[in-house]
């Protein structure tokens, strides 16, 4: 049933219908990729392929491409003809034909057809050089397909290129999180830009180091707490929330510093009240009625705020004083961006922040 016979030849000569041509294409393809092919038969099959790649009926060319995708060592002219055909003909061939070289793949990626580019990105065991080329040259949609291809080889340098190019792209972030294998170094770089849902997925899907997983969980909980705080307006409500957190040992330095950096001034003030055992009026006097930094530092020390977090607190306080911050009217996201800008230029008392310190502080705000 899978071998070309005299009836096939007769039908092809006398009734060259779509069905007949498609059947011949399949049988010749099966013969070509089989074990019993002869040199004479090989040449004859290739001549048939050359005729069929020019057939006016696209369905015939589709059937031929479907048959050829499992072959090996096809002549270059036949391969080129199929690749340059319409997407419906070329895409299955590009995706599955095993003998395409890296140069062939790069030529395909330079064809202005997103479907052909996606077909390359879907190939089995795609080498890293091609993955890097896709990230450098192809649209976001193709990069997303590459990341979703679990068999594709993506080295850390290529991941870094993806993060640099698509650092705020939620779809690319989602594709990365759902990828089965992701280097820890990449996870550490993207975690602060992810939504809470994606962070939860990250923990579920990847075997994260215990400390990193704990940090992510803590951050999600902190942001949820601060969202609750945003809904409160009176001092009494805020104080009750802080008291609950303090009583349950959940009023952590990370949460306290994050609150001031997100513009939650009242939460920050009452946190210092409980952690340093200082009256609220005294806390406010120290924070805003004095220009003496060491008094603020002493207050933070009494509250057991780590020294590494002081620059974030001072930056937030300076932004509050400069823009006369109103918690009810100001956009908290814009406020946190201003704090980050401040941290990046923070040099009071000739203090220099290391790159690691800056990354750490920014992660507590983002």
VOBA-1610 file (N, C-alpha, C; in pm, whole numbers, padded with zeros to 5 digits, always signed):
BEGIN
Unk+00082-00121+00000Unk+00000+00000+00000Unk+00085+00126+00000Unk+00209+00116+00055Unk+00295+00233+00064Unk+00400+00238-00047Unk+00388+00149-00145Unk+00487+00147-00254Unk+00422+00195-00383Unk+00499+00270-00460Unk+00451+00318-00589Unk+00434+00200-00685Unk+00320+00192-00755Unk+00296+00081-00847Unk+00252+00133-00984Unk+00227+00043-01076Unk+00190+00081-01213Unk+00059+00159-01217Unk-00035+00123-01128Unk-00163+00194-01127Unk-00143+00342-01089Unk-00055+00365-00992Unk-00026+00503-00952Unk+00028+00582-01072Unk+00121+00520-01146Unk+00179+00589-01262Unk+00073+00615-01367Unk-00013+00516-01389Unk-00120+00531-01487Unk-00217+00641-01446Unk-00257+00641-01318Unk-00349+00746-01269Unk-00286+00883-01279Unk-00157+00890-01250Unk-00088+01019-01255Unk-00082+01072-01398Unk-00065+00981-01494Unk-00056+01021-01634Unk-00192+01057-01693Unk-00295+00981-01655Unk-00426+00997-01718Unk-00524+01082-01635Unk-00510+01079-01501Unk-00603+01154-01415Unk-00524+01222-01302Unk-00448+01324-01337Unk-00360+01387-01237Unk-00438+01473-01136Unk-00522+01407-01057Unk-00604+01478-00959Unk-00521+01509-00834Unk-00578+01593-00749Unk-00513+01627-00622Unk-00488+01501-00540Unk-00587+01415-00532Unk-00574+01294-00453Unk-00464+01203-00506Unk-00456+01190-00639Unk-00353+01105-00700Unk-00214+01161-00674Unk-00198+01290-00696Unk-00067+01353-00674Unk-00023+01342-00528Unk-00118+01364-00438Unk-00085+01357-00295Unk-00042+01217-00257Unk-00112+01115-00312Unk-00076+00976-00283Unk+00063+00943-00336Unk+00093+00991-00457Unk+00225+00967-00516Unk+00334+01035-00433Unk+00308+01159-00389Unk+00406+01231-00307Unk+00439+01154-00181Unk+00335+01099-00117Unk+00357+01024+00007Unk+00437+00897-00019Unk+00402+00825-00124Unk+00469+00698-00152Unk+00615+00719-00194Unk+00639+00820-00275Unk+00777+00846-00317Unk+00861+00891-00197Unk+00799+00971-00108Unk+00869+01013+00014Unk+00904+00895+00102Unk+00808+00802+00116Unk+00833+00682+00197Unk+00946+00598+00137Unk+00945+00587+00003Unk+01050+00510-00066Unk+01186+00576-00044Unk+01189+00710-00057Unk+01315+00784-00048Unk+01378+00768+00091Unk+01296+00765+00194Unk+01349+00756+00330Unk+01360+00611+00379Unk+01330+00514+00292Unk+01334+00373+00331Unk+01472+00313+00317Unk+01480+00183+00343Unk+01608+00112+00343Unk+01641+00046+00209Unk+01543+00038+00118Unk+01563-00037-00006Unk+01582+00053-00127Unk+01612+00179-00105Unk+01629+00272-00215Unk+01758+00241-00291Unk+01752+00247-00425Unk+01869+00224-00511Unk+01919+00358-00565Unk+02042+00365-00610Unk+02092+00491-00666Unk+02003+00543-00779Unk+01958+00453-00867Unk+01871+00494-00977Unk+01736+00543-00923Unk+01683+00470-00823Unk+01556+00509-00763Unk+01567+00641-00689Unk+01682+00663-00627Unk+01706+00788-00555Unk+01698+00906-00650Unk+01763+00897-00764Unk+01763+01006-00863Unk+01623+01028-00918Unk+01552+00918-00946Unk+01417+00928-00999Unk+01324+00996-00898Unk+01336+00959-00769Unk+01253+01019-00666Unk+01280+01168-00654Unk+01408+01206-00662Unk+01443+01349-00652Unk+01388+01427-00770Unk+01389+01367-00889Unk+01331+01432-01006Unk+01180+01453-00988Unk+01113+01354-00928Unk+00970+01368-00900Unk+00946+01480-00800Unk+01031+01488-00697Unk+01018+01596-00599Unk+01032+01732-00666Unk+01128+01744-00758Unk+01153+01874-00824Unk+01032+01917-00907Unk+00963+01821-00963Unk+00842+01855-01038Unk+00730+01897-00943Unk+00716+01822-00833Unk+00604+01846-00742Unk+00618+01976-00661Unk+00741+02019-00633Unk+00756+02144-00557Unk+00711+02264-00639Unk+00693+02243-00770Unk+00645+02351-00857Unk+00498+02333-00896Unk+00431+02234-00837Unk+00291+02207-00873Unk+00205+02329-00839Unk+00109+02359-00925Unk+00025+02477-00905Unk-00070+02459-00788Unk-00101+02336-00752Unk-00195+02312-00642Unk-00119+02308-00508Unk-00157+02400-00421Unk-00086+02410-00293Unk-00105+02285-00207Unk-00220+02218-00222Unk-00245+02097-00145Unk-00146+01986-00181Unk-00107+01983-00309Unk-00007+01886-00352Unk+00128+01916-00288Unk+00164+02045-00285Unk+00292+02084-00226Unk+00290+02060-00075Unk+00173+02079-00015Unk+00161+02052+00129Unk+00183+01903+00157Unk+00121+01819+00075Unk+00138+01674+00093Unk+00283+01632+00072Unk+00347+01695-00027Unk+00488+01664-00053Unk+00574+01705+00067Unk+00554+01826+00119Unk+00633+01874+00231Unk+00613+01785+00354Unk+00489+01741+00374Unk+00458+01653+00486Unk+00535+01522+00473Unk+00549+01475+00350Unk+00622+01351+00324Unk+00772+01371+00338Unk+00822+01486+00293Unk+00966+01512+00293Unk+01023+01542+00431Unk+00938+01587+00525Unk+00991+01631+00655Unk+01061+01519+00732Unk+01030+01392+00696Unk+01093+01278+00766Unk+01212+01221+00689Unk+01242+01279+00572Unk+01354+01231+00490Unk+01487+01283+00541Unk+01594+01233+00482Unk+01728+01282+00516Unk+01807+01307+00388Unk+01901+01402+00400Unk+01995+01430+00292Unk+01926+01467+00160Unk+01823+01548+00169Unk+01758+01596+00047Unk+01849+01694-00025Unk+01844+01700-00159Unk+01923+01799-00233Unk+01886+01941-00189Unk+01985+02029-00191Unk+01966+02165-00141Unk+01857+02241-00215Unk+01847+02220-00348Unk+01748+02295-00425Unk+01606+02258-00386Unk+01583+02131-00354Unk+01450+02088-00311Unk+01418+02147-00174Unk+01515+02141-00082Unk+01497+02199+00052Unk+01464+02348+00041Unk+01540+02420-00041Unk+01518+02564-00057Unk+01380+02593-00114Unk+01337+02514-00211Unk+01205+02535-00271Unk+01094+02519-00169Unk+01105+02416-00086Unk+01002+02393+00016Unk+01003+02506+00120Unk+01120+02545+00164Unk+01132+02650+00267Unk+01074+02782+00220Unk+01096+02813+00093Unk+01051+02943+00041Unk+00906+02941-00007Unk+00841+02826+00006Unk+00701+02815-00034Unk+00613+02887+00070Unk+00482+02882+00047Unk+00386+02942+00140Unk+00401+02881+00279Unk+00361+02955+00380Unk+00375+02909+00518Unk+00311+02772+00540Unk+00194+02750+00483Unk+00123+02624+00505Unk+00201+02505+00450Unk+00287+02529+00351Unk+00373+02424+00295Unk+00501+02412+00377Unk+00562+02526+00405Unk+00698+02527+00461Unk+00704+02496+00611Unk+00604+02544+00688Unk+00615+02538+00834Unk+00635+02396+00888Unk+00555+02296+00849Unk+00579+02161+00903Unk+00718+02107+00866Unk+00763+02139+00746Unk+00894+02094+00701Unk+01005+02159+00785Unk+00995+02290+00804Unk+01095+02363+00884Unk+01100+02310+01027Unk+00985+02281+01079Unk+00976+02237+01218Unk+01038+02100+01240Unk+01026+02010+01142Unk+01063+01870+01167Unk+01179+01816+01083Unk+01215+01880+00972Unk+01323+01826+00888Unk+01455+01837+00965Unk+01515+01722+00995Unk+01628+01717+01089Unk+01759+01769+01032Unk+01773+01772+00899Unk+01904+01800+00840Unk+01927+01947+00806Unk+01850+02037+00867Unk+01877+02180+00846Unk+01996+02221+00932Unk+02092+02287+00868Unk+02210+02334+00941Unk+02179+02466+01013Unk+02270+02510+01099Unk+02253+02640+01165Unk+02243+02753+01063Unk+02323+02744+00956Unk+02317+02846+00851Unk+02180+02846+00784Unk+02125+02726+00760Unk+01990+02716+00703Unk+01888+02783+00795Unk+01899+02756+00924Unk+01803+02810+01020Unk+01812+02963+01028Unk+01933+03015+01022Unk+01949+03161+01026Unk+01889+03224+00901Unk+01907+03159+00786Unk+01845+03211+00664Unk+01693+03214+00676Unk+01636+03112+00737Unk+01491+03108+00757Unk+01447+03219+00852Unk+01523+03240+00958Unk+01489+03344+01055Unk+01495+03484+00994Unk+01568+03497+00886Unk+01576+03627+00817Unk+01465+03646+00713Unk+01385+03541+00692Unk+01269+03554+00603Unk+01159+03628+00679Unk+01097+03729+00620Unk+00993+03806+00692Unk+00862+03728+00705Unk+00868+03617+00775Unk+00748+03536+00801Unk+00754+03490+00946Unk+00665+03543+01028Unk+00667+03509+01170Unk+00634+03362+01191Unk+00553+03302+01103Unk+00519+03161+01117Unk+00639+03071+01091Unk+00722+03108+00994Unk+00844+03031+00968Unk+00944+03049+01082Unk+00952+03170+01135Unk+01040+03194+01249Unk+00995+03112+01371Unk+00864+03106+01393Unk+00811+03025+01503Unk+00843+02877+01482Unk+00836+02832+01356Unk+00867+02692+01326Unk+01010+02658+01366Unk+01102+02750+01341Unk+01241+02730+01384Unk+01247+02722+01536Unk+01177+02814+01603Unk+01179+02819+01749Unk+01120+02694+01812Unk+01040+02619+01736Unk+00976+02498+01788Unk+01056+02372+01761Unk+01168+02381+01691Unk+01244+02262+01654Unk+01300+02190+01776Unk+01311+02060+01765Unk+01361+01977+01874Unk+01510+02002+01896Unk+01547+02019+02023Unk+01688+02038+02062Unk+01755+02154+01987Unk+01686+02264+01979Unk+01740+02381+01910Unk+01869+02425+01980Unk+01979+02442+01904Unk+02106+02479+01968Unk+02104+02622+02023Unk+02188+02648+02121Unk+02186+02779+02187Unk+02219+02893+02091Unk+02309+02868+01994Unk+02344+02975+01899Unk+02220+03026+01827Unk+02130+02936+01792Unk+02007+02976+01723Unk+01911+03041+01822Unk+01906+02990+01946Unk+01824+03054+02049Unk+01867+03199+02069Unk+01997+03221+02077Unk+02049+03357+02094Unk+02013+03445+01975Unk+02023+03389+01854Unk+01989+03465+01733Unk+01841+03505+01734Unk+01756+03413+01777Unk+01613+03444+01785Unk+01588+03559+01881Unk+01652+03554+01997Unk+01634+03661+02097Unk+01683+03795+02042Unk+01794+03792+01969Unk+01852+03916+01916Unk+01774+03974+01799Unk+01719+03888+01713Unk+01667+03935+01584Unk+01516+03923+01566Unk+01451+03838+01642Unk+01310+03807+01612Unk+01214+03880+01706Unk+01088+03890+01666Unk+00988+03957+01748Unk+00960+03884+01879Unk+00898+03955+01972Unk+00863+03899+02103Unk+00785+03768+02094Unk+00694+03761+01998Unk+00609+03642+01983Unk+00693+03517+01957Unk+00798+03532+01878Unk+00885+03418+01846Unk+00970+03381+01967Unk+01015+03482+02041Unk+01093+03456+02162Unk+01009+03379+02263Unk+00881+03414+02274Unk+00792+03341+02364Unk+00780+03195+02326Unk+00772+03166+02195Unk+00764+03027+02147Unk+00894+02954+02180Unk+01007+03021+02163Unk+01137+02961+02197Unk+01142+02920+02343Unk+01099+03009+02433Unk+01104+02979+02576Unk+01011+02862+02610Unk+00897+02854+02542Unk+00800+02747+02568Unk+00847+02612+02513Unk+00944+02614+02423Unk+01000+02490+02368Unk+01098+02431+02471Unk+01050+02334+02548Unk+01130+02280+02659Unk+01259+02213+02613Unk+01265+02171+02486Unk+01385+02103+02438Unk+01492+02200+02388Unk+01456+02327+02373Unk+01552+02424+02320Unk+01662+02449+02423Unk+01785+02464+02373Unk+01899+02493+02460Unk+01912+02645+02476Unk+01897+02690+02600Unk+01908+02835+02628Unk+02010+02850+02740Unk+02125+02907+02707Unk+02230+02926+02806Unk+02204+03053+02888Unk+02279+03069+02996Unk+02256+03181+03087Unk+02273+03316+03015Unk+02370+03323+02923Unk+02390+03449+02849Unk+02265+03485+02769Unk+02201+03382+02711Unk+02080+03406+02633Unk+01965+03448+02724Unk+01954+03384+02840Unk+01853+03426+02938Unk+01875+03573+02977Unk+01999+03611+02998Unk+02028+03750+03034Unk+01986+03846+02923Unk+02005+03804+02798Unk+01960+03887+02686Unk+01808+03903+02688Unk+01738+03793+02719Unk+01592+03798+02728Unk+01549+03894+02838Unk+01612+03883+02955Unk+01575+03969+03068Unk+01603+04115+03038Unk+01714+04141+02972Unk+01750+04279+02939Unk+01652+04340+02838Unk+01611+04259+02743Unk+01525+04309+02635Unk+01378+04315+02676Unk+01336+04223+02763Unk+01193+04213+02797Unk+01172+04219+02948Unk+01242+04307+03015Unk+01239+04310+03162Unk+01102+04345+03219Unk+01018+04413+03144Unk+00885+04449+03195Unk+00774+04385+03113Unk+00806+04281+03038Unk+00707+04217+02953Unk+00643+04099+03027Unk+00516+04111+03062Unk+00450+04011+03144Unk+00437+03877+03072Unk+00413+03878+02941Unk+00398+03752+02867Unk+00529+03674+02864Unk+00640+03745+02842Unk+00770+03678+02843Unk+00802+03626+02983Unk+00771+03705+03085Unk+00792+03661+03223Unk+00713+03534+03252Unk+00588+03532+03205Unk+00503+03415+03227Unk+00563+03292+03159Unk+00612+03310+03035Unk+00674+03198+02964Unk+00796+03145+03040Unk+00875+03236+03096Unk+00993+03195+03174Unk+00953+03117+03298Unk+00853+03167+03370Unk+00811+03102+03494Unk+00758+02963+03466Unk+00687+02946+03355Unk+00627+02816+03323Unk+00727+02719+03258Unk+00846+02767+03225Unk+00947+02677+03169Unk+00994+02581+03277Unk+01008+02454+03242Unk+01036+02351+03343Unk+01172+02372+03411Unk+01273+02407+03332Unk+01407+02427+03388Unk+01447+02572+03372Unk+01485+02634+03483Unk+01524+02774+03480Unk+01639+02792+03579Unk+01754+02847+03535Unk+01866+02864+03627Unk+01829+02951+03746Unk+01883+02919+03862Unk+01856+02997+03983Unk+01895+03142+03965Unk+02004+03167+03894Unk+02049+03305+03871Unk+01944+03385+03795Unk+01873+03320+03703Unk+01767+03387+03627Unk+01647+03413+03718Unk+01612+03315+03799Unk+01500+03331+03892Unk+01525+03450+03985Unk+01647+03460+04035Unk+01680+03570+04127Unk+01666+03706+04060Unk+01693+03710+03930Unk+01684+03838+03858Unk+01541+03879+03824Unk+01454+03781+03802Unk+01318+03816+03759Unk+01219+03823+03873Unk+01254+03766+03987Unk+01153+03747+04092Unk+01090+03879+04137Unk+01168+03986+04141Unk+01116+04113+04192Unk+01026+04186+04093Unk+01020+04138+03969Unk+00934+04202+03870Unk+00807+04123+03843Unk+00791+04007+03911Unk+00677+03921+03883Unk+00554+03961+03964Unk+00437+03929+03910Unk+00313+03945+03985Unk+00311+03840+04096Unk+00222+03858+04192Unk+00215+03762+04303Unk+00176+03623+04254Unk+00085+03617+04157Unk+00044+03486+04103Unk+00162+03413+04040Unk+00245+03487+03965Unk+00360+03424+03901Unk+00466+03385+04004Unk+00477+03461+04110Unk+00571+03423+04216Unk+00528+03292+04281Unk+00399+03278+04305Unk+00348+03153+04362Unk+00375+03037+04266Unk+00353+03062+04138Unk+00378+02958+04037Unk+00526+02922+04034Unk+00611+03020+04050Unk+00756+02999+04050Unk+00795+02902+04162Unk+00737+02922+04278Unk+00768+02836+04393Unk+00719+02694+04368Unk+00599+02681+04309Unk+00540+02550+04284Unk+00618+02474+04176Unk+00658+02546+04070Unk+00713+02481+03951Unk+00862+02452+03958Unk+00934+02525+04042Unk+01080+02512+04040Unk+01132+02473+04177Unk+01237+02397+04176Unk+01301+02353+04299Unk+01394+02464+04349Unk+01335+02564+04412Unk+01411+02682+04452Unk+01491+02654+04579Unk+01606+02721+04594Unk+01676+02714+04723Unk+01583+02762+04834Unk+01592+02701+04952Unk+01499+02729+05061Unk+01495+02878+05095Unk+01613+02943+05099Unk+01616+03084+05137Unk+01546+03173+05035Unk+01561+03139+04906Unk+01496+03219+04801Unk+01345+03200+04806Unk+01300+03076+04824Unk+01156+03051+04834Unk+01097+03124+04953Unk+01169+03122+05066Unk+01120+03191+05186Unk+01111+03342+05163Unk+01210+03398+05093Unk+01207+03541+05063Unk+01087+03577+04977Unk+01057+03494+04878Unk+00944+03521+04789Unk+00813+03516+04867Unk+00797+03414+04950Unk+00674+03400+05029Unk+00659+03520+05123Unk+00769+03558+05186Unk+00765+03673+05279Unk+00725+03800+05205Unk+00782+03819+05086Unk+00750+03940+05010Unk+00602+03945+04972Unk+00547+03832+04926Unk+00405+03827+04890Unk+00319+03861+05011Unk+00354+03806+05127Unk+00278+03834+05248Unk+00288+03981+05289Unk+00408+04038+05275Unk+00428+04177+05311Unk+00344+04270+05223Unk+00345+04244+05094Unk+00268+04330+05003Unk+00119+04317+05029Unk+00073+04196+05064Unk-00068+04178+05098Unk-00103+04257+05223Unk-00013+04257+05322Unk-00035+04333+05444Unk-00044+04483+05415Unk+00044+04533+05331Unk+00045+04675+05301Unk-00077+04716+05219Unk-00131+04623+05141Unk-00257+04654+05070Unk-00371+04673+05169Unk-00371+04591+05275Unk-00471+04608+05380Unk-00454+04745+05446Unk-00329+04780+05474Unk-00300+04908+05538Unk-00348+05026+05453Unk-00336+05013+05321Unk-00379+05120+05231Unk-00528+05153+05248Unk-00607+05052+05284Unk-00751+05072+05296Unk-00790+05145+05424Unk-00697+05154+05519Unk-00725+05222+05645Unk-00684+05368+05636Unk-00758+05454+05703Unk-00726+05597+05699Unk-00698+05653+05838Unk-00761+05598+05940Unk-00744+05656+06074Unk-00622+05599+06144Unk-00566+05679+06234Unk-00452+05633+06312Unk-00487+05509+06393Unk-00611+05505+06445Unk-00652+05393+06528Unk-00650+05261+06451Unk-00701+05264+06326Unk-00703+05143+06244Unk-00561+05094+06214Unk-00474+05189+06179Unk-00335+05154+06147Unk-00266+05097+06270Unk-00286+05161+06383Unk-00221+05115+06506Unk-00269+04973+06543Unk-00398+04946+06524Unk-00450+04813+06555Unk-00387+04707+06465Unk-00371+04741+06336Unk-00307+04647+06243Unk-00162+04621+06284Unk-00089+04728+06316Unk+00052+04713+06357Unk+00060+04631+06486Unk-00031+04658+06577Unk-00031+04585+06704Unk-00051+04434+06681Unk-00145+04400+06591Unk-00169+04259+06559Unk-00043+04193+06503Unk+00023+04263+06412Unk+00145+04210+06351Unk+00256+04195+06455Unk+00268+04295+06542Unk+00371+04291+06646Unk+00347+04175+06742Unk+00222+04156+06781Unk+00186+04052+06877Unk+00211+03912+06821Unk+00199+03898+06688Unk+00219+03768+06625Unk+00359+03753+06565Unk+00450+03845+06602Unk+00590+03842+06556Unk+00602+03850+06404Unk+00509+03920+06342Unk+00514+03936+06196Unk+00552+04079+06154Unk+00586+04162+06251Unk+00627+04299+06219Unk+00778+04299+06195Unk+00817+04254+06077Unk+00959+04233+06045Unk+01023+04362+05994Unk+01156+04373+06005Unk+01225+04489+05947Unk+01197+04506+05798Unk+01193+04395+05724Unk+01163+04404+05580Unk+01029+04471+05557Unk+00927+04429+05633Unk+00793+04485+05618Unk+00792+04634+05654Unk+00860+04669+05761Unk+00862+04808+05807Unk+00929+04898+05704Unk+01043+04854+05653Unk+01116+04936+05554Unk+01039+04942+05422Unk+00979+04829+05384Unk+00899+04830+05261Unk+00784+04930+05273Unk+00725+04941+05390Unk+00610+05030+05409Unk+00649+05176+05382Unk+00761+05222+05436Unk+00800+05362+05415Unk+00841+05386+05270Unk+00901+05284+05209Unk+00943+05298+05070Unk+00825+05293+04973Unk+00712+05240+05017Unk+00590+05240+04937Unk+00502+05360+04971Unk+00549+05446+05063Unk+00474+05565+05097Unk+00372+05546+05207Unk+00377+05432+05278Unk+00281+05406+05386Unk+00339+05464+05515Unk+00328+05595+05530Unk+00396+05666+05637Unk+00342+05629+05775Unk+00209+05625+05789Unk+00151+05595+05921Unk+00190+05455+05968Unk+00186+05360+05877Unk+00226+05224+05913Unk+00369+05223+05964Unk+00457+05293+05894Unk+00597+05300+05932Unk+00613+05364+06070Unk+00542+05474+06094Unk+00553+05544+06223Unk+00508+05454+06338Unk+00394+05391+06325Unk+00345+05306+06433Unk+00429+05180+06450Unk+00491+05135+06343Unk+00583+05021+06354Unk+00702+05058+06443Unk+00754+05179+06423Unk+00866+05224+06506Unk+00822+05243+06650Unk+00698+05285+06670Unk+00645+05299+06806Unk+00655+05166+06881Unk+00609+05058+06818Unk+00606+04929+06884Unk+00745+04865+06892Unk+00823+04879+06786Unk+00953+04812+06784Unk+01057+04881+06871Unk+01045+05013+06887Unk+01144+05088+06966Unk+01092+05132+07102Unk+00962+05106+07126Unk+00898+05148+07252Unk+00912+05299+07272Unk+00879+05372+07164Unk+00887+05518+07165Unk+00749+05575+07135Unk+00702+05675+07210Unk+00569+05733+07184Unk+00558+05790+07042Unk+00437+05790+06988Unk+00415+05833+06850Unk+00458+05978+06827Unk+00429+06066+06922Unk+00468+06207+06903Unk+00619+06222+06898Unk+00689+06142+06978Unk+00835+06147+06977Unk+00891+06092+06845Unk+00828+05984+06796Unk+00871+05927+06667Unk+00857+06030+06556Unk+00742+06096+06552Unk+00718+06197+06447Unk+00812+06316+06461Unk+00841+06354+06582Unk+00933+06466+06605Unk+01073+06432+06554Unk+01117+06310+06582Unk+01251+06268+06538Unk+01258+06259+06385Unk+01152+06205+06324Unk+01155+06183+06179Unk+01144+06311+06100Unk+01066+06408+06149Unk+01033+06523+06064Unk+01063+06660+06124Unk+01090+06667+06253Unk+01114+06798+06314Unk+01260+06818+06350Unk+01344+06733+06297Unk+01487+06751+06320Unk+01563+06719+06192Unk+01673+06785+06175Unk+01758+06757+06057Unk+01882+06679+06099Unk+01882+06630+06223Unk+01998+06558+06276Unk+01982+06409+06245Unk+02065+06361+06156Unk+02052+06223+06110Unk+02074+06121+06220Unk+02164+06151+06315Unk+02198+06047+06413Unk+02080+06014+06504Unk+01988+06110+06523Unk+01869+06082+06606Unk+01778+05981+06536Unk+01768+05997+06403Unk+01689+05901+06326Unk+01757+05764+06329Unk+01891+05765+06315Unk+01965+05640+06318Unk+01946+05569+06454Unk+01950+05644+06561Unk+01931+05585+06693Unk+01792+05523+06707Unk+01693+05593+06651Unk+01556+05540+06655Unk+01547+05409+06576Unk+01610+05406+06460Unk+01607+05285+06378Unk+01680+05170+06448Unk+01790+05202+06516Unk+01864+05099+06589Unk+01778+05042+06702Unk+01708+05132+06775Unk+01621+05087+06884Unk+01510+04994+06831Unk+01469+05018+06707Unk+01365+04936+06645Unk+01423+04812+06578Unk+01554+04793+06592Unk+01624+04676+06535Unk+01613+04669+06383Unk+01615+04787+06318Unk+01621+04794+06172Unk+01767+04779+06132Unk+01802+04682+06046Unk+01942+04662+06007Unk+02002+04786+05942Unk+02129+04808+05969Unk+02198+04925+05914Unk+02194+04927+05762Unk+02194+04808+05701Unk+02192+04800+05554Unk+02066+04861+05495Unk+01961+04873+05576Unk+01835+04928+05528Unk+01822+05079+05553Unk+01916+05137+05624Unk+01908+05280+05655Unk+01898+05367+05529Unk+01979+05340+05423Unk+01969+05424+05303Unk+01829+05428+05244Unk+01758+05316+05248Unk+01623+05314+05193Unk+01531+05403+05276Unk+01544+05396+05410Unk+01461+05480+05497Unk+01492+05627+05476Unk+01620+05664+05474Unk+01657+05805+05456Unk+01611+05857+05320Unk+01624+05773+05216Unk+01580+05814+05083Unk+01430+05840+05082Unk+01353+05752+05145Unk+01208+05769+05149Unk+01170+05895+05226Unk+01235+05918+05339Unk+01205+06037+05419Unk+01235+06165+05343Unk+01346+06165+05268Unk+01381+06284+05190Unk+01278+06310+05081Unk+01230+06204+05015Unk+01127+06220+04912Unk+00999+06275+04975Unk+00962+06221+05092Unk+00841+06269+05160Unk+00853+06418+05190Unk+00967+06460+05242Unk+00985+06601+05276Unk+00986+06690+05152Unk+01046+06641+05044Unk+01057+06722+04922Unk+00922+06745+04855Unk+00841+06640+04847Unk+00716+06653+04771Unk+00596+06673+04863Unk+00626+06695+04995Unk+00517+06712+05092Unk+00414+06602+05075Unk+00461+06484+05087Unk+00385+06363+05052Unk+00254+06354+05130Unk+00147+06325+05059Unk+00015+06300+05117Unk-00024+06156+05084Unk-00032+06070+05185Unk-00060+05928+05164Unk-00190+05905+05089Unk-00286+05995+05108Unk-00418+05972+05048Unk-00424+06013+04902Unk-00335+06104+04862Unk-00344+06159+04727Unk-00236+06111+04632Unk-00124+06071+04685Unk-00010+06041+04598Unk-00016+05898+04545Unk+00039+05881+04428Unk+00048+05748+04366Unk+00165+05673+04428Unk+00135+05560+04495Unk+00239+05490+04570Unk+00347+05434+04478Unk+00306+05390+04358Unk+00404+05333+04266Unk+00503+05441+04223Unk+00454+05560+04191Unk+00543+05671+04153Unk+00634+05708+04270Unk+00577+05704+04390Unk+00656+05736+04508Unk+00772+05639+04523Unk+00744+05508+04509Unk+00850+05409+04525Unk+00958+05425+04419Unk+00917+05466+04297Unk+01016+05491+04192Unk+01109+05606+04231Unk+01053+05709+04295Unk+01135+05822+04339Unk+01232+05778+04448Unk+01186+05687+04535Unk+01274+05636+04641Unk+01389+05558+04580Unk+01358+05475+04479Unk+01464+05399+04411Unk+01567+05494+04350Unk+01519+05601+04285Unk+01612+05699+04227Unk+01701+05758+04335Unk+01642+05785+04451Unk+01719+05840+04562Unk+01826+05742+04610Unk+01787+05616+04622Unk+01882+05516+04670Unk+02002+05506+04576Unk+01975+05515+04445Unk+02082+05502+04346Unk+02182+05617+04354Unk+02141+05728+04414Unk+02232+05844+04428Unk+02262+05873+04574Unk+02238+05777+04660Unk+02250+05798+04805Unk+02396+05806+04848Unk+02439+05923+04902Unk+02578+05935+04951Unk+02588+06026+05073Unk+02496+06022+05171Unk+02512+06105+05290Unk+02632+06060+05371Unk+02698+06155+05433Unk+02813+06125+05518Unk+02921+06046+05444Unk+02929+06071+05311Unk+03029+06006+05227Unk+03018+05853+05227Unk+02899+05802+05255Unk+02880+05657+05253Unk+02865+05610+05109Unk+02928+05500+05079Unk+02918+05441+04946Unk+02843+05309+04955Unk+02742+05292+04872Unk+02668+05167+04869Unk+02727+05075+04764Unk+02746+04950+04800Unk+02794+04852+04703Unk+02680+04816+04609Unk+02718+04757+04495Unk+02615+04714+04399Unk+02521+04612+04462Unk+02576+04525+04548Unk+02493+04425+04615Unk+02393+04491+04709Unk+02438+04596+04783Unk+02348+04669+04872Unk+02234+04734+04794Unk+02269+04794+04680Unk+02169+04862+04599Unk+02065+04763+04549Unk+02112+04647+04496Unk+02017+04545+04448Unk+01925+04499+04561Unk+01982+04482+04680Unk+01904+04435+04793Unk+01796+04537+04831Unk+01836+04664+04839Unk+01740+04767+04879Unk+01630+04786+04775Unk+01668+04785+04649Unk+01569+04800+04543Unk+01472+04683+04543Unk+01522+04563+04576Unk+01433+04445+04581Unk+01330+04459+04691Unk+01361+04534+04796Unk+01267+04552+04907Unk+01158+04653+04873Unk+01182+04728+04767Unk+01085+04831+04727Unk+01000+04784+04610Unk+01062+04711+04518Unk+00996+04678+04391Unk+00868+04600+04414
//
